[in-house]
Amino acid sequence: MKLGEISPRAQAPGRGYTHASTIVIAMCLGFPLATPQGAWAQASGNQTEATQAAGAGGAVDLPTITVEARGTAELARDLPFGVTSIQGNDIAERGLVSVEDVLRSTPGVSVNSSGGANVSTMYIRGVGALYPMSMDDTSVVVNLDGSPLTSRHISLGNLDVEQIDILKGPQGTLFGGIGEAGAINITSRKPTRTTEGYVGVEMGQDGNRLVEAAAGGALSEQVAGRLAIRYSAFDYPMTNIQTGKPVSEPDIVAFRGSLLWDVAAGTSVLMSAERQKASEMGENIVLRPYGSKPKMDVTPGIYDDAEKTLERYSVQANHTLSFGQVTSISSYTNAYNISPVVYDAFIQRAIHNNQNATEYWQVQESREKVATEDLRLGSITGANVFWVTGFSFLHSDRSYDHPRNTYTKYGNKAAQFRDFTIDRYGVYGETTVPVFTDWKLTAGIRHTWDSKTYDGTYYSGSGVKTGESLSMSDDFTTGRVGLTYALTSGVNLYGTLSRGYNPGGYQEYAVAAGSSSYKAAKINSVELGVKSEFMDRHLTLDGAVFLTKVEDNHLLSYDSKTYVSSAVSADTRSRGAELQAGWRFDNGVTVTGGVIFIDGEIQTSVYGIGDGAVLAGNRMPDIPRWAGTLAVVYTRELPPVLDIPAPTLTARLDYQYVGERPADPQNSFDLDAYHKIDTRVGVSSGNKEVYVFGRNLLDDHYDLYGYFAPPSVSYGAPAPGRILGVGFKATF
C-alpha cells in the first residue's frame, strides 16, 4: 500500500510556499528564570562542577536551574505556581528520546498516545480534554524557544535540548489563551562565542540506535553559530505473525541550524531553522492482553510509507532600553503527516465475533502551516518590581483528511476532507510587586480574540457527496492572582487563583454535516504551596495542594464498530497534592524524587455515546491516583589507571511508579499499575565517556493507552520491553 499514491491531496510540506516570506522579523523574550533544581527536577547527575566536587568529597549545594517562565531572571521560589525542570543532560542520560517520553516520566503529567507521530493527549494534575477534538484542542501549551508548537508534535525527537520546563496550573496570561492545564517550555541550546560541541553514539537491543552531534562557536566578531543533527531508530515491540519480524522499524532524522548576531550593545538577533522527519511511525492498536511477546496480524510493510515532517523557522531579537526590555519572536511551522490507522485481524475478529475477519485500515493525512508573532515590553532583569505587557498573534491553516480505507482504495467513497483556519490575537500583562514586608502580589490578565472557519466534504459509501462551511468567533479573558509570603530567607509560602479557557472549534473526525462543532471549556483553579531550601541548599523540599474545576471539558464520542465520532462535553473536577524533594550528600550521592496524589472525577453524565454512556462519578481516564519517581545518582573519582587521567565513575538508578488508572471515560476497565526501573553506569576521563545502560529492567509491556470496544474487547499500545545497550560520548 503506497500511502503517498492513494491520496489525491498528498503533497510534500512547503510546496508552493516561500518560508522566508512568512516570517515577520521580531524579537523574542528569552531571559531565564532561576529555580532550585532539587525540589522540582526529576533526575540529576550532570557532569557539572558541583557534581564533580561531590565526587571528590567536597560539600556542595543543589544546583540552581533557570527556567523561562516569565521572561526575566527570577527565583522559582518566588513564583506562585509549581515548576518542574528537566535538564538536557538528564534527558540524554535517561534515554528519553522525545518530549512525550519526558512528560511520561514526570509525576503529575499524563500522556495518552498510541505510538504514532501525530496523536497524543496530555494532562497536567488531571486537567485536560477527555479526548482531544483536533490539533488545536489542547489544554497544555507547548512552546519551543518561545513560540507555540502544536501538541501533536511531542512524539518527535529531543534535538539538542537545553532543558524542558513544565509549568503547572493555568498559564493563560503569558503562554496564550489555551494553557488551561499548564505549559511545556522547551529550550534548545543556543550559539555561544566559545567553540563547543559533542558527539554521541548508542547501540541497544530491539533496533535501538542513536547518533547525535552538535558544534558551535564564533563565526565573526559579531556572529556565532550552532549546528545540531540527530538520528534515532527503534523497533516497535509487536511482532507481525505474518513475517516473524517487528511490525515496523521507525526512525527520526533531525537537524537544526542557528545564528546569533550581536547587532550592537544591548541588541541581538537569533535566527534558527529546523527540520525533523519521522518514518514508519504508525498508531499501535494491539489486542489486549499483550502477553510477554505482543503480536499483531497485519499486511507486511503496512507502515512503510508512513511519514511525518516538521519544518520550523524563527527569528528572535532583543533590545534593552534604559527602563526595560523590548522582546518578541516570529516563527513559521510547516508540518505534514500521512499514516494508516490499522485495526489488525486479531482486533477485527474479536470486535465482530468473526474468525474470517481481516484487518481494517484508514489513511489519515494532515497538513499544518502556522505563523506566530509575540511582541512584549518588560522590566529589566533583577528589578524590584516585575512587569510585562505584550501582544501576540497566531494564524493557522491546516487540514485533516481520511482519503482512503481498506474498502475504498480508489475513488472518493467514504472519504472525508476537512480544512480549518484559525486567527488568534491576544493582549496581556502581568506584574509582581511587593505589598508588605515579605509579601509579594502577582496579578496577570490576558484577553484573546479567536476566530475559526471550517470546510468539510464528506463522501458516503455510495460516493454521494455532502459538505458544510462554518465559522465561529469568540473572545475570552484568562489570568491569575497570587500571593507569596517569605516565611524565612529560604522558605516561601504561596497561594494562587487562576482562570483558564480552551476555545471551542471543529473536530477533525466528523464524517457527516452537523457533527463537527464543539463548545469552549472553562477552568477555575486554586493552588496553595510551599517552596523551601535548607542546610545551605543541600536539601530542597516543595509541596502543593490544588483544586481545579472544568466546565464543558471536551469528550469525543466514538463507536468502535462504525468508526463514527461526534463532539460532546462533560464537567470534570481534579484535586490533589504533590511533594518533591532533592538532597545532595557530601559523599557524591544525590537523591531526588517526587510523589503526587490526584483525584480526578467526571461530574456530569453524557448519554448517546456509541461505546457507552459516561456517568457522573466516573474517574478521569489516564489519571492515576498515585504516581512518583525516585532518582539516585552516585559520582566518584577513581584512582588513575596507567597514563589515563583520573577517571570518574557516574552511576544512576531511576525508578518510576504509575498507579492504576481508568482506560476511558466510561471506566470500562483499568490499566494496570506499573513500576519502571532504568539504570546507567559510565566512566569518563577528560572529555570522553563510555557507558552501559538498561531501560525498563523489569521488562514490563505496560499500557501507553487503552480503549474498550463493547461488549468485551479491549486494546491499547504496549510499551517497549527491556533494552540493554552501550554508548559513547565526547565533548569539546
LUMTI-731296 format. One line per 10 residues: number of its first residue (from 1); for each residue z, x negated, y of C-alpha. Coordinates in steps of 0.02 Angstrom, whole numbers, plus 32768, in hexadecimal, padded with zeros to 4 digits. Layout:
NUM	Z/X/Y | ...
***
This chain:
1	8000/8000/8000 | 7FC9/7FB1/80A6 | 8038/7FFC/812B | 7FD1/7FB5/81B8 | 7F33/8004/8173 | 7F73/80B3/8152 | 7FAB/80DA/8203 | 7F26/80FC/8287 | 7FA4/80CF/830E | 7FD7/8026/82C8
11	7FC8/7FA2/834E | 800D/7EF5/8367 | 8097/7EF3/83EA | 8060/7EC7/8498 | 7FA7/7EF0/8482 | 7F60/7F2B/8526 | 7FF9/7EF4/858A | 8014/7E61/85FD | 80CA/7E34/85E4 | 80E1/7DD0/8683
21	80A3/7E5E/86ED | 812E/7ECF/86AF | 81BA/7E58/86E0 | 8206/7E73/878A | 8250/7DCE/87C3 | 8307/7DEE/87E6 | 83B2/7DA7/87C5 | 8433/7DB7/873C | 84EF/7DB8/8740 | 8522/7D2E/86CB
31	85D2/7CF5/86F9 | 8643/7CEA/8660 | 86EE/7D33/8647 | 877C/7CCA/8603 | 87E1/7D17/8577 | 885B/7CD4/84F5 | 87F8/7CB9/8456 | 8882/7CCA/83D8 | 88B3/7D7B/8400 | 8806/7DC2/83ED
41	879D/7D46/838A | 8771/7D76/82D8 | 8764/7CC1/82A1 | 8783/7C11/82DD | 8755/7B63/82A9 | 86DA/7B1D/8327 | 86CD/7A61/8330 | 871A/7A61/83DD | 878C/79E0/842B | 881F/7A54/840B
51	87F6/7A64/8353 | 87DE/79AA/833D | 8883/7988/8394 | 88D9/7A01/831E | 888D/79A5/828A | 88D7/7904/82CA | 8981/7955/82D8 | 8981/7974/8394 | 89D4/7A0C/83E2 | 894D/7A7D/842C
61	8940/7B2F/8467 | 88C4/7BB5/8438 | 8820/7B9D/8495 | 87F2/7C05/852B | 8751/7C65/850D | 86E9/7CB4/8596 | 8695/7D5D/8589 | 8613/7DAA/85FB | 8666/7E52/8614 | 8663/7E6D/86D0
71	85F7/7DDE/870E | 867A/7D68/8755 | 86FE/7CF8/8709 | 879D/7D58/86E0 | 8824/7D46/865D | 880C/7DC7/85D5 | 88C4/7DF1/85DD | 889F/7E38/868A | 881D/7EB2/8647 | 885D/7F61/861D
81	87FE/7F72/8579 | 87EE/7F17/84D3 | 8773/7E88/84BC | 8740/7E2D/841D | 86E2/7D88/842E | 8689/7D30/839F | 8649/7C82/83C3 | 859D/7C44/8392 | 85E2/7BB8/8324 | 8650/7C35/82C8
91	85BB/7CA7/82AF | 8558/7C17/8261 | 85E7/7BD9/81F5 | 8605/7C86/81AD | 854D/7CA0/8185 | 853E/7D3A/81F3 | 8481/7D43/81FC | 846E/7DD8/8272 | 84CE/7E34/82F9 | 84E7/7EBD/8277
101	8542/7E3F/8208 | 85B3/7E0E/8299 | 85DF/7EC3/82BE | 8604/7EE9/8207 | 8680/7E59/8205 | 86E2/7E9C/829C | 8775/7F14/8282 | 875B/7FB4/82E3 | 869D/7FA8/82DF | 863E/8009/8258
111	8585/7FFE/8231 | 851D/8075/81C7 | 847A/8021/8196 | 8404/802F/8104 | 83C9/7F7B/810F | 8329/7F9C/816E | 82F7/7F43/820D | 82F7/7FDC/827D | 8387/8050/8254 | 8443/8045/8271
121	84D7/80AB/82AD | 8569/8058/8306 | 8619/8096/8327 | 86A4/8042/838B | 8754/8083/8369 | 8708/8118/8310 | 869B/814C/83A3 | 85E0/8162/838D | 8558/81DD/835E | 8575/8226/82B1
131	84C0/81FB/8293 | 844E/81BC/831F | 83C1/822F/8352 | 8351/81A6/8399 | 8344/80F1/83D1 | 838E/812B/8476 | 841E/8189/8426 | 84A5/8105/8420 | 855B/8107/8451 | 8563/8049/8459
141	8507/7FE4/84DF | 84B7/7F44/849D | 8496/7EC0/8522 | 843A/7E1C/8506 | 8457/7D9F/8592 | 847D/7E2B/860B | 83F1/7EA6/85E5 | 83F7/7F3D/8570 | 83AE/7F33/84C1 | 8392/7FC9/844F
151	8419/7FD1/83CA | 8391/7FE0/8345 | 8373/7F24/835B | 841D/7EE6/831D | 83D2/7EBE/8271 | 8370/7E2C/82BA | 83AF/7D79/82B2 | 8437/7D23/8317 | 83CA/7CA7/8375 | 8425/7C18/83CE
161	84B8/7C8A/83F8 | 8544/7C4B/8468 | 85B7/7CDE/8445 | 85BE/7D99/8426 | 863D/7E02/8483 | 8671/7EB0/844F | 86B7/7F18/84DE | 871B/7FAC/849E | 8727/8056/84EE | 86AA/80AA/8564
171	8649/8028/85C9 | 85DD/809D/8630 | 8607/804F/86D8 | 85B2/7FA5/86C8 | 854F/7FB2/8627 | 84EF/8052/8641 | 8509/810A/862B | 8503/8109/856C | 8594/8096/8542 | 8607/8123/850D
181	8656/80BF/847E | 8647/800E/84C1 | 85CF/7F7E/84DB | 858C/7EEA/8478 | 856A/7E54/84E7 | 84FC/7DCD/8497 | 84F4/7D28/84F5 | 8475/7CA4/84C2 | 8485/7BEA/84E8 | 843B/7BB9/858F
191	83E2/7B19/85C5 | 844E/7A8F/860A | 8427/79EB/8661 | 8472/798D/85CE | 83FF/7966/853D | 8447/79C1/84A7 | 8416/7A21/840C | 842D/7A37/8352 | 83D0/7A4C/82AE | 8413/7AA5/8214
201	83DA/7ACF/8164 | 842A/7B3F/80DF | 83FA/7B68/802D | 8452/7BEB/7FC4 | 8442/7C60/7F30 | 83D6/7CFC/7F30 | 8350/7CAF/7F9D | 83C3/7C8B/8030 | 8373/7C09/80A2 | 838F/7BD9/8156
211	833C/7B5A/81C8 | 836B/7B55/827F | 835E/7ADD/8310 | 8376/7AD9/83CB | 835E/7A55/8450 | 836F/7A51/850C | 838E/79E9/85A4 | 834D/79BA/8650 | 8291/79C3/866A | 8298/798E/8721
221	8317/7980/87AC | 831A/7A3C/87C1 | 82E1/7A83/8719 | 8336/7A85/866E | 82EF/7AD2/85D0 | 8323/7B05/8522 | 82C0/7B36/8486 | 830C/7B86/83EB | 82B9/7BB4/8345 | 82FE/7C07/82A9
231	82C0/7C37/81FD | 832B/7C98/8182 | 8302/7CEC/80DD | 835D/7D46/8050 | 833F/7DB5/7FBA | 8371/7E6B/7FB7 | 83FD/7E83/7F37 | 839B/7F06/7ED3 | 832A/7EDC/7E40 | 8288/7F3D/7E2B
241	8285/7F70/7D74 | 81C7/7F6F/7D78 | 81C1/7EB3/7D9C | 826E/7E6F/7D74 | 826F/7E1F/7E21 | 82C5/7E4B/7EC6 | 827F/7EE8/7F17 | 8257/7E82/7FB2 | 826F/7DD3/7FFA | 827F/7DEA/80B7
251	8277/7D5F/8138 | 8290/7D53/81F5 | 823A/7CD7/8267 | 8279/7CC5/8319 | 8265/7C56/83B1 | 82A0/7C54/8465 | 826F/7BE6/84F7 | 82CD/7BE3/859B | 82C2/7B88/8642 | 834C/7B77/86C2
261	8312/7B4F/8772 | 8391/7B18/87F3 | 8331/7B53/888B | 83B2/7B1B/890B | 846D/7B0C/8920 | 84B7/7BB1/88E6 | 8411/7BF6/88A8 | 83CD/7BEF/87F6 | 834B/7C48/878C | 834C/7C56/86CE
271	82AC/7C89/8674 | 82A4/7CA9/85B9 | 8228/7CE5/8536 | 8258/7D17/8485 | 81FE/7D56/83EA | 8242/7D8A/8341 | 81E2/7DC9/82AB | 8230/7E14/820F | 81C3/7E29/8175 | 81DC/7E92/80D7
281	827C/7EE4/8116 | 827D/7F99/80DA | 8308/8019/80D0 | 836F/800D/8031 | 838C/80B7/7FE1 | 83DB/8096/7F38 | 8424/8110/7EB8 | 84E1/80FE/7EA6 | 8543/80BB/7E4D | 84EE/8013/7E5D
291	8545/7FB8/7DD0 | 8550/7EFA/7DC9 | 8492/7EEB/7DD9 | 8448/7F6D/7E51 | 8398/7FA3/7E24 | 8308/800D/7E63 | 8268/8053/7E17 | 81DF/803D/7E99 | 812B/8006/7EA6 | 8127/7F46/7EAD
301	8109/7F04/7F5C | 812F/7FA9/7FB2 | 8188/7F4D/8040 | 8109/7EBF/804F | 80B9/7F04/80ED | 815B/7F37/8142 | 8168/7EDD/81E8 | 81CE/7EDE/8286 | 81AD/7E77/8322 | 8214/7E69/83BF
311	81D8/7E12/845C | 824A/7DFF/84F2 | 822C/7DB0/859D | 82AC/7DA0/8628 | 82C2/7D53/86D3 | 8371/7D39/8715 | 83AB/7CF1/87BA | 844A/7CDE/881D | 846E/7CBA/88D3 | 851A/7C96/891D
321	8541/7CD4/89CC | 85D6/7CAC/8A39 | 862A/7D51/8A0D | 85E9/7D75/895D | 8562/7D60/88DC | 84BB/7DB9/88CD | 8483/7DC8/8819 | 8405/7E29/87B3 | 8399/7E23/8718 | 82EC/7E62/86E7
331	82B3/7E6E/8634 | 8223/7EB1/85CD | 8233/7ED8/8513 | 81A3/7F02/849E | 81CD/7F34/83EC | 8165/7F73/8359 | 819C/7FA9/82AC | 8142/7FEC/8213 | 8192/8004/8168 | 81A0/8084/80DC
341	823B/80EC/80BC | 823D/80EE/7FFD | 8299/8164/7F88 | 827D/810F/7EE1 | 825E/8161/7E39 | 8317/815B/7E08 | 8349/81C0/7EA3 | 82B8/823A/7E93 | 82E0/8260/7DDE | 8397/827D/7E08
351	8379/82E9/7EA2 | 82F2/8355/7E54 | 833A/8353/7DA3 | 828F/8320/7D63 | 827B/8288/7CF3 | 81C2/827F/7D1D | 81DE/8270/7DD9 | 819B/81D5/7E2E | 81C6/817C/7ECF | 81AE/81CB/7F7A
361	818C/8163/8015 | 816B/818B/80CA | 812B/810F/8149 | 818D/80FE/81EA | 8138/80A9/827C | 8183/808E/8328 | 815B/8036/83CB | 81CB/8015/845F | 81A6/7FCC/850B | 823B/7FC0/8580
371	8246/7F78/8630 | 82F1/7F66/8682 | 8338/7F25/8724 | 83E9/7F12/8764 | 8417/7EDA/8814 | 84CA/7EC2/884C | 853A/7E77/88D0 | 85E7/7E3C/88A0 | 867F/7DD6/88CF | 8687/7D1A/88C2
381	86D3/7CD3/8824 | 8790/7CC3/8833 | 87A0/7D3B/88C6 | 8847/7D95/88D3 | 87EA/7E3C/88D3 | 875F/7E58/8856 | 86D2/7ECC/888A | 861F/7EED/8858 | 859C/7F6E/8887 | 84EA/7F80/884C
391	844F/7FDF/8819 | 83F6/7FE4/8771 | 8352/8029/872F | 8308/8042/8682 | 825C/8081/864E | 8231/809A/8596 | 8192/80CD/853D | 81A2/80DF/8483 | 815F/8139/83EC | 81A2/8164/8340
401	8123/81A0/82C0 | 8119/81D4/820A | 805E/81BC/81EF | 8059/81C0/8130 | 80BC/81E1/8093 | 80A4/81DA/7FD7 | 8040/827B/7FCE | 7FD7/8268/806D | 7F99/81B5/806B | 7EFF/81E3/80CF
411	7EDC/8262/8157 | 7F62/82B4/81C2 | 7FB6/832B/8149 | 8074/8334/8160 | 8070/82AC/81E5 | 80D7/82A9/8285 | 80B2/824A/8325 | 8136/8244/83AF | 8132/81F1/845B | 81C7/81DC/84CF
421	81E5/819D/8580 | 8289/817A/85D9 | 82AD/8153/868F | 8362/812B/86B5 | 83AB/80F8/875E | 8460/80CE/8782 | 84D0/8099/8813 | 857C/8055/87EF | 8614/7FFA/8830 | 86B8/7FB7/87EE
431	874E/7F5E/8839 | 87F4/7F15/8805 | 8875/7F06/8890 | 892D/7ED5/8897 | 8994/7F6E/88C6 | 8A47/7F31/88AF | 8A98/7E90/8877 | 8A5A/7E71/87C4 | 89F1/7F11/87C5 | 8933/7F1E/87CC
441	88C8/7FB9/87D8 | 8818/7FC0/878D | 87A1/804C/87BD | 86E8/805C/8794 | 8665/80E4/87A5 | 85AD/80F6/877C | 8533/8183/879D | 8497/818C/8731 | 83F5/81EF/8741 | 839B/8206/869C
451	82F0/8256/867B | 8291/8261/85D6 | 81ED/82A3/8594 | 81B6/82C8/84E3 | 810C/82EB/8495 | 810B/8318/83DE | 8079/833A/836B | 809D/8382/82BF | 8028/839C/822B | 8055/8411/819C
461	802E/83EB/80E7 | 7F8C/844D/80FB | 7F5C/83E7/8194 | 7F82/846D/8216 | 7FAD/841B/82BC | 8036/8453/8333 | 8089/83FE/83C5 | 8100/8406/8457 | 8119/83B0/84FE | 81C8/83B2/8546
471	822A/8362/85D2 | 82DF/835E/860A | 8347/830E/8693 | 83FF/82F1/86A7 | 8478/8296/8718 | 8529/8267/86ED | 85BF/8201/8725 | 861E/8184/86BB | 86A9/810B/86E3 | 875C/80D6/86C8
481	8803/80B9/871D | 8881/803D/86D9 | 8928/7FF2/8707 | 8964/7F44/86D1 | 8A18/7F06/86E0 | 8A46/7E4E/86CB | 8AE9/7E5B/866B | 8AF4/7D9D/8666 | 8A7B/7D0F/868E | 8A36/7D1F/85DD
491	8A4A/7DD8/85B5 | 89E5/7E66/8603 | 89F8/7F1F/85E3 | 8968/7F94/860B | 892F/8047/8605 | 8881/808F/8620 | 882F/8139/862E | 8772/8139/8612 | 86E4/81B5/861A | 8646/819A/85B2
501	85A2/81F5/8598 | 8512/81F1/851C | 847B/824D/8568 | 841B/82D3/850D | 8369/82B4/84D4 | 82E8/82CF/844C | 8300/829C/8398 | 8285/822C/833B | 827F/828D/8298 | 8241/8339/82CF
511	81BB/8383/825D | 819C/8426/82BC | 81A4/8469/836C | 824E/84A4/83A6 | 82B8/8428/8343 | 82B1/838E/83B2 | 8331/83A5/843F | 83E6/8370/8437 | 8474/8384/84B4 | 84D6/8302/8516
521	857D/82C4/84D3 | 8614/82AA/8543 | 86AC/823E/8521 | 875A/822A/8569 | 87C2/8195/8533 | 8870/814F/8551 | 88AC/80A2/851E | 8957/804E/852E | 896B/7F98/84FF | 89BC/7EEE/850F
531	896D/7E40/851B | 89E2/7DAD/8506 | 89ED/7CF1/84F2 | 8A86/7C92/84B2 | 8ABE/7BE1/8487 | 8A4C/7B8B/8505 | 89B8/7BEE/84C2 | 89D3/7BBC/840D | 89EB/7C76/83E8 | 898D/7D0C/842B
541	89B4/7DC0/8400 | 8955/7E58/843F | 8967/7F0F/8412 | 8929/7FB9/844A | 8935/8072/8424 | 88A6/80E6/8450 | 886D/819A/844E | 87BB/81D8/8469 | 876E/8284/8466 | 86B3/82A5/8460
551	8665/834B/848C | 85BE/8372/8436 | 85B5/82D2/83D1 | 8506/82BF/8389 | 84E7/82EE/82D4 | 843D/82F0/8280 | 8429/837D/8201 | 83C7/8341/8169 | 8388/838E/80C7 | 8370/830B/803F
561	82FB/837B/7FDB | 8283/83AC/8067 | 82A0/8315/80D8 | 82AD/838D/816C | 8328/8366/81F9 | 8366/83BD/8295 | 83DE/8394/8322 | 848F/83DB/8324 | 8535/83A2/836D | 85F0/83A8/834E
571	868E/8379/83AD | 86EE/82E2/836B | 8793/828B/838A | 87C8/81D8/8366 | 8873/818B/8379 | 88C5/80EE/833A | 8913/8045/8359 | 88E0/7F90/8347 | 8938/7EE9/8344 | 88E9/7E3C/834A
581	8938/7D90/834F | 8915/7CD7/834A | 8989/7C46/8320 | 895A/7B8F/832B | 89D3/7B1C/82D1 | 89E9/7A64/82F8 | 89B0/7A2B/824B | 88F9/7A5B/825E | 890B/7B0F/8220 | 88D1/7BA5/8284
591	88EF/7C57/824C | 889C/7CED/829F | 8893/7DA1/8269 | 8895/7E56/8297 | 88BA/7F01/8250 | 8887/7FAD/828E | 88B2/8060/8260 | 8839/80EB/8291 | 884C/81A5/8273 | 87A1/81F0/8297
601	878A/82AD/8283 | 86FF/832C/829C | 874A/83BD/82FD | 86C4/8445/82F8 | 8666/8490/8265 | 85A9/848C/825A | 854B/84FD/81E1 | 8497/850E/81AD | 847F/8456/8182 | 8408/8433/80F2
611	847F/83C6/808E | 851C/842C/80B0 | 858D/8469/813B | 85F8/83F3/81A2 | 86A8/843A/81B1 | 872D/8423/8235 | 87B2/83AC/81F3 | 8736/833D/8197 | 874A/8283/81B3 | 86CA/8224/8219
621	8648/81D0/81A8 | 8646/8112/8193 | 86F1/80FE/81E8 | 8779/80B2/8178 | 882B/80DB/81A1 | 885E/8026/8188 | 87FD/7F85/81A2 | 882D/7ED2/81C3 | 87FF/7E1B/81C0 | 8858/7D77/81A4
631	8810/7CCA/81C3 | 8863/7C24/8198 | 8814/7B82/81D5 | 8853/7AD4/81A8 | 8814/7A36/81FD | 884A/7987/81CD | 880D/78D8/81F2 | 87F0/7876/8150 | 8803/77BA/8135 | 8767/7751/8157
641	86F2/773B/80C3 | 8692/7696/80B9 | 8638/7680/815F | 8634/773B/8186 | 869A/776C/821F | 8736/77CF/81F7 | 86F4/7877/81B2 | 8741/791F/81DB | 8762/79A6/8159 | 8752/7A5A/8191
651	8779/7AE7/8118 | 877E/7BA0/813F | 87A4/7C3F/80E0 | 8773/7CEA/8126 | 87B6/7D8C/80DC | 8780/7E3C/810D | 87C3/7EE4/80D4 | 8768/7F88/80F4 | 87BD/8025/80B8 | 8778/80BF/8065
661	870C/8129/80D8 | 86A4/81C9/80CD | 85EC/81AF/80AC | 85AF/8243/8113 | 85EC/82C9/818D | 85F8/8345/80FE | 8678/82D1/80AB | 8618/82E7/8008 | 865F/8245/7FC2 | 86B6/81A7/7FFB
671	8674/80F6/7FFE | 86ED/8083/7FA3 | 875D/8009/7FFE | 872C/7F53/7FEB | 876E/7EA3/8001 | 86F9/7E18/8039 | 8725/7D5F/802D | 86BB/7CD3/8076 | 86DC/7C19/8078 | 8691/7B7B/80C0
681	86C2/7AC4/80A9 | 866D/7A3C/810E | 867E/7982/812D | 863E/793E/81D2 | 8629/788F/8214 | 85EA/7870/82C2 | 856B/78F6/82E8 | 853E/7924/8234 | 858E/799C/81BA | 8571/79C8/8103
691	85C1/7A66/80C0 | 85C9/7AE0/8030 | 85E4/7B9A/8044 | 860B/7C35/7FE0 | 85F1/7CE5/8021 | 8631/7D86/7FD3 | 868C/7D21/7F4E | 86C8/7DBF/7EF7 | 8610/7DED/7ED6 | 862A/7EA1/7F0D
701	858E/7F07/7F34 | 85EE/7F75/7FAE | 8595/8002/800C | 853E/7FE1/80B1 | 852B/809E/80C1 | 852A/8138/8052 | 84DB/81E4/804B | 84EE/827E/7FDD | 8460/82EC/7F9E | 84A6/8390/7F58
711	84DA/83BD/7ED9 | 850B/8316/7E8C | 84A0/8282/7EC3 | 84DB/81F5/7F34 | 847E/815D/7F71 | 8497/80CD/7FE9 | 8475/8015/8005 | 84D4/7F8D/7FA6 | 850F/7EF1/7FFF | 84D5/7E47/7FBC
721	8542/7DFF/7F33 | 858E/7D51/7F28 | 852A/7CC6/7F7C | 8552/7C0D/7F66 | 84F6/7B86/7FC5 | 84F3/7AE2/8023 | 84C4/7AB3/80D4 | 84AB/7A25/814E | 84B8/7A24/820B | 84A0/799C/828D
731	84C0/79A6/8347 | 848D/7936/83D6
***
